[in-house]
Amino acid sequence: MKLKLFLLIFTFAGFVSCKTSQLIHSSTPGNELFKVTILYPNGEGKTFDMDYYERKHMPMVSGFLGENLKFYEIDEGIAGRTPNEKVPYLAVGYFYVSDVAEYNKAIGQNRDAVISDIKNYTNIQPIILISEVKYIGFNKAK
């Protein structure tokens, strides 16, 4: 009986910890997460080769970042705010890293390779934003 009670409590604690671990407060020491956002604005005559970006450029850059890189994402712009509005960005790339200084060091050491590869997929000057992820929440509605 005591063993069953222990297992029941242990199982309940496991379920509770799974639910609470879905909320991440980046300000908690050890949970620091930074996001590097690379925006490619749309405009007259702007081009973007998504296949090259997905298969070559982003994997190349992610390789330079090493273990500092947690994961990366690629968004392809498909619409603006309204059906008749042009898409504001053709693409957006994201690198999620734990250390901004390490990110800057890795990119700095490989700057020429990164910059010279841009011409292979776009004629757009990217806009870069580095931010600290403060909170990640998930939809609780089912």
Kinemage of the C-alpha trace (Angstrom):
@kinemage 1
@onewidth
@group {chain A} dominant
@subgroup {mainchain}
@vectorlist {calphas} color= white
{ca met a 1} P 0.000 0.000 0.000
{ca lys a 2} L 2.794 2.437 0.884
{ca leu a 3} L 4.505 1.640 -2.402
{ca lys a 4} L 1.317 2.388 -4.369
{ca leu a 5} L 0.868 5.684 -2.497
{ca phe a 6} L 4.499 6.602 -3.203
{ca leu a 7} L 4.114 5.778 -6.917
{ca leu a 8} L 0.891 7.783 -7.117
{ca ile a 9} L 2.546 10.840 -5.529
{ca phe a 10} L 5.635 10.419 -7.706
{ca thr a 11} L 3.498 10.195 -10.859
{ca phe a 12} L 1.452 13.256 -9.870
{ca ala a 13} L 4.629 15.249 -9.199
{ca gly a 14} L 5.926 14.229 -12.631
{ca phe a 15} L 2.790 15.499 -14.365
{ca val a 16} L 2.885 18.780 -12.446
{ca ser a 17} L 6.548 19.353 -13.275
{ca cys a 18} L 5.892 18.691 -16.978
{ca lys a 19} L 3.150 21.324 -17.057
{ca thr a 20} L 5.163 23.974 -15.213
{ca ser a 21} L 8.248 23.373 -17.339
{ca gln a 22} L 6.301 24.595 -20.371
{ca leu a 23} L 6.590 28.169 -19.111
{ca ile a 24} L 10.072 29.563 -19.434
{ca his a 25} L 11.147 32.714 -17.680
{ca ser a 26} L 14.361 33.716 -19.409
{ca ser a 27} L 15.253 36.037 -16.547
{ca thr a 28} L 15.814 32.996 -14.311
{ca pro a 29} L 19.594 32.447 -14.061
{ca gly a 30} L 20.646 29.620 -16.344
{ca asn a 31} L 17.686 30.098 -18.699
{ca glu a 32} L 19.077 33.035 -20.673
{ca leu a 33} L 17.998 32.886 -24.291
{ca phe a 34} L 18.724 35.422 -26.977
{ca lys a 35} L 17.200 35.667 -30.435
{ca val a 36} L 18.953 37.000 -33.498
{ca thr a 37} L 16.329 38.024 -36.049
{ca ile a 38} L 17.370 38.541 -39.669
{ca leu a 39} L 14.672 40.360 -41.661
{ca tyr a 40} L 14.564 40.563 -45.452
{ca pro a 41} L 12.201 43.433 -46.371
{ca asn a 42} L 10.171 43.230 -49.551
{ca gly a 43} L 10.354 45.962 -52.178
{ca glu a 44} L 10.525 46.777 -55.851
{ca gly a 45} L 12.901 44.368 -57.607
{ca lys a 46} L 13.730 42.425 -54.428
{ca thr a 47} L 14.458 38.704 -54.877
{ca phe a 48} L 14.915 35.832 -52.461
{ca asp a 49} L 15.867 32.179 -53.110
{ca met a 50} L 14.241 30.326 -50.197
{ca asp a 51} L 15.582 26.931 -51.283
{ca tyr a 52} L 19.190 28.163 -51.137
{ca tyr a 53} L 18.581 29.929 -47.823
{ca glu a 54} L 17.112 26.757 -46.253
{ca arg a 55} L 19.587 24.266 -47.682
{ca lys a 56} L 22.866 26.196 -47.760
{ca his a 57} L 23.042 29.574 -46.027
{ca met a 58} L 21.330 28.944 -42.700
{ca pro a 59} L 22.990 25.530 -42.167
{ca met a 60} L 26.375 27.124 -42.942
{ca val a 61} L 25.855 29.927 -40.425
{ca ser a 62} L 24.426 27.565 -37.801
{ca gly a 63} L 27.606 25.492 -38.138
{ca phe a 64} L 29.679 28.547 -37.250
{ca leu a 65} L 27.644 29.056 -34.058
{ca gly a 66} L 28.385 25.603 -32.631
{ca glu a 67} L 26.992 24.615 -29.231
{ca asn a 68} L 25.928 28.185 -28.468
{ca leu a 69} L 23.084 27.710 -30.971
{ca lys a 70} L 19.986 26.204 -29.369
{ca phe a 71} L 17.945 26.089 -32.596
{ca tyr a 72} L 17.070 28.172 -35.618
{ca glu a 73} L 13.930 28.963 -37.589
{ca ile a 74} L 13.114 30.226 -41.056
{ca asp a 75} L 9.881 32.030 -41.978
{ca glu a 76} L 8.738 32.682 -45.527
{ca gly a 77} L 6.492 35.718 -45.888
{ca ile a 78} L 3.191 34.823 -47.544
{ca ala a 79} L 0.868 37.756 -46.861
{ca gly a 80} L 0.567 41.223 -45.446
{ca arg a 81} L -1.975 42.477 -42.954
{ca thr a 82} L -4.782 42.544 -45.551
{ca pro a 83} L -5.374 40.397 -48.669
{ca asn a 84} L -4.354 43.216 -51.057
{ca glu a 85} L -1.298 44.329 -49.087
{ca lys a 86} L 2.111 43.128 -50.254
{ca val a 87} L 4.063 40.929 -47.878
{ca pro a 88} L 6.320 43.251 -45.815
{ca tyr a 89} L 9.156 40.705 -45.496
{ca leu a 90} L 10.070 38.021 -48.028
{ca ala a 91} L 11.786 36.000 -45.312
{ca val a 92} L 12.852 36.120 -41.687
{ca gly a 93} L 15.544 33.969 -40.106
{ca tyr a 94} L 16.042 33.399 -36.389
{ca phe a 95} L 18.969 32.060 -34.388
{ca tyr a 96} L 18.327 31.263 -30.718
{ca val a 97} L 21.556 31.389 -28.717
{ca ser a 98} L 22.520 31.326 -25.067
{ca asp a 99} L 25.389 33.835 -25.271
{ca val a 100} L 25.372 37.005 -27.390
{ca ala a 101} L 29.118 37.584 -27.005
{ca glu a 102} L 29.817 34.076 -28.319
{ca tyr a 103} L 27.415 34.681 -31.204
{ca asn a 104} L 29.198 37.939 -32.102
{ca lys a 105} L 32.585 36.230 -31.865
{ca ala a 106} L 31.532 33.343 -34.150
{ca ile a 107} L 29.980 35.666 -36.725
{ca gly a 108} L 32.968 38.014 -36.558
{ca gln a 109} L 35.380 35.151 -37.242
{ca asn a 110} L 33.284 34.056 -40.234
{ca arg a 111} L 32.033 37.449 -41.395
{ca asp a 112} L 33.489 37.225 -44.901
{ca ala a 113} L 31.901 33.815 -45.580
{ca val a 114} L 28.508 34.960 -44.277
{ca ile a 115} L 28.485 38.236 -46.194
{ca ser a 116} L 29.847 36.818 -49.449
{ca asp a 117} L 27.152 34.107 -49.431
{ca ile a 118} L 24.251 36.604 -49.286
{ca lys a 119} L 24.509 37.325 -53.022
{ca asn a 120} L 23.753 33.633 -53.666
{ca tyr a 121} L 20.174 33.926 -52.402
{ca thr a 122} L 19.084 37.583 -52.311
{ca asn a 123} L 19.681 41.147 -53.417
{ca ile a 124} L 18.262 42.461 -50.116
{ca gln a 125} L 20.314 44.125 -47.383
{ca pro a 126} L 19.102 42.260 -44.265
{ca ile a 127} L 18.040 44.019 -41.078
{ca ile a 128} L 19.371 42.433 -37.875
{ca leu a 129} L 17.746 42.603 -34.440
{ca ile a 130} L 19.256 40.941 -31.360
{ca ser a 131} L 16.860 40.575 -28.448
{ca glu a 132} L 16.583 38.778 -25.135
{ca val a 133} L 13.733 36.302 -24.918
{ca lys a 134} L 11.981 37.234 -21.686
{ca tyr a 135} L 9.145 34.741 -21.627
{ca ile a 136} L 7.846 31.766 -23.576
{ca gly a 137} L 4.269 30.670 -22.932
{ca phe a 138} L 2.052 28.058 -24.499
{ca asn a 139} L -1.657 28.063 -25.246
{ca lys a 140} L -3.436 26.341 -22.383
{ca ala a 141} L -6.733 26.024 -24.283
{ca lys a 142} L -7.418 22.679 -25.864
